Structures are given as structure tokens and as C-alpha cells.
Amino acid sequence: MFALSNFTMNLSSYTLSEAQISVLDKGLTFIPSTHYVPYARILECKNRSIRSIKMRDYFYKKTSVSTILMHSKIFLNPRVLGVSE
């Protein structure tokens, strides 16, 4: 057990880096934040969630595997399938 700074004490055998000590010194109320919002990732997750809801609704109480495989591409974007609009 040794003191790393005035606020942080390492009770383990793990050696902490200066960056880790700096974050620990900020205390339990410290919340790291990003400098930007990844809009593309947010939209991708939203679209995936909507597709998942549509699929669950469409296949609700349909247990046949052949039915699911036959209609597995019904909710894909036409551009993904190579079909022009």
C-alpha cells in the first residue's frame, strides 16, 4: 500500500499510470464526456431498432423456419438489394 497522490491510494498490486491516477483524483462525481456526438452511429442504431421491431411484429407467432427464411429480406432497403426505385 502506497500513496500515489493526496487523494488516491493504491491498495492493489496493479501499477497505475499517470492518466489513471489523474482520473481517480477527480473523484466519484467526475463524468467523462465526448467532444462530439456521433450522429451517424445514433442513426444507425435507430434504424436497426426500427427494423428489429418491424421484424418482430411481422413474424409474431409465426414459428415456421421456412416462412422466416423466405421473408428474411422483406424489410431491407431496396438499394441494399440492388433494386432501383
C-alpha contacts under 8 A as a table, 3 or more apart, distances in Angstrom:
res1	aa1	res2	aa2	distance
1	M	9	M	7.25
1	M	10	N	6.05
1	M	11	L	5.13
1	M	12	S	7.22
2	F	9	M	6.20
2	F	10	N	6.17
2	F	11	L	7.43
3	A	6	N	7.29
3	A	8	T	6.55
3	A	9	M	4.72
3	A	10	N	6.64
4	L	7	F	7.81
4	L	8	T	5.65
4	L	9	M	5.61
4	L	10	N	6.85
4	L	21	I	7.30
5	S	8	T	5.32
5	S	9	M	7.09
5	S	21	I	7.83
5	S	25	D	7.80
7	F	25	D	5.63
8	T	21	I	6.98
8	T	24	L	6.57
8	T	25	D	6.00
10	N	13	S	7.83
10	N	14	Y	7.92
16	L	20	Q	5.97
16	L	21	I	6.43
17	S	20	Q	5.24
17	S	21	I	6.31
18	E	21	I	5.09
18	E	22	S	6.07
19	A	22	S	5.01
19	A	23	V	6.32
20	Q	23	V	5.21
20	Q	24	L	6.21
21	I	24	L	5.06
21	I	25	D	6.06
22	S	25	D	5.12
22	S	26	K	6.67
23	V	26	K	5.35
23	V	27	G	7.48
24	L	27	G	5.72
24	L	28	L	7.80
26	K	29	T	7.61
26	K	30	F	5.88
27	G	30	F	5.79
34	T	37	V	7.18
38	P	41	R	5.50
38	P	42	I	6.44
39	Y	42	I	5.02
39	Y	43	L	6.16
40	A	43	L	5.22
40	A	44	E	6.12
41	R	44	E	5.01
41	R	45	C	6.20
42	I	45	C	5.25
42	I	46	K	6.18
43	L	46	K	4.99
43	L	47	N	6.10
44	E	47	N	5.23
44	E	48	R	6.16
45	C	48	R	5.07
45	C	49	S	6.12
46	K	49	S	5.15
46	K	50	I	6.25
47	N	50	I	5.12
47	N	51	R	6.16
48	R	51	R	5.14
48	R	52	S	6.13
49	S	52	S	5.04
49	S	53	I	6.24
50	I	53	I	5.15
50	I	54	K	6.24
51	R	54	K	5.06
51	R	55	M	6.13
51	R	75	F	6.96
52	S	55	M	5.11
52	S	56	R	6.15
53	I	56	R	5.15
53	I	57	D	6.12
54	K	57	D	5.14
54	K	58	Y	6.05
54	K	75	F	7.71
55	M	58	Y	5.10
55	M	59	F	6.02
55	M	75	F	7.52
56	R	59	F	5.33
56	R	60	Y	5.69
57	D	60	Y	5.21
59	F	62	K	5.14
59	F	63	T	7.87
59	F	68	I	7.24
62	K	67	T	7.67
62	K	68	I	7.82
63	T	67	T	7.96
63	T	68	I	7.93
64	S	67	T	5.34
64	S	68	I	6.56
65	V	68	I	5.13
65	V	69	L	6.16
66	S	69	L	5.12
66	S	70	M	5.91
67	T	70	M	5.11
67	T	71	H	6.28
68	I	71	H	5.39
68	I	72	S	5.74
69	L	72	S	5.11
70	M	73	K	7.92
71	H	74	I	5.41
72	S	75	F	7.60
73	K	76	L	5.42
76	L	80	V	6.76
76	L	81	L	7.19
77	N	80	V	5.32
77	N	81	L	6.78
78	P	81	L	5.12
78	P	82	G	6.27
78	P	83	V	5.18
78	P	84	S	6.83
78	P	85	E	7.15
79	R	82	G	5.06
79	R	83	V	5.74
79	R	84	S	6.55
79	R	85	E	7.88
80	V	83	V	7.65
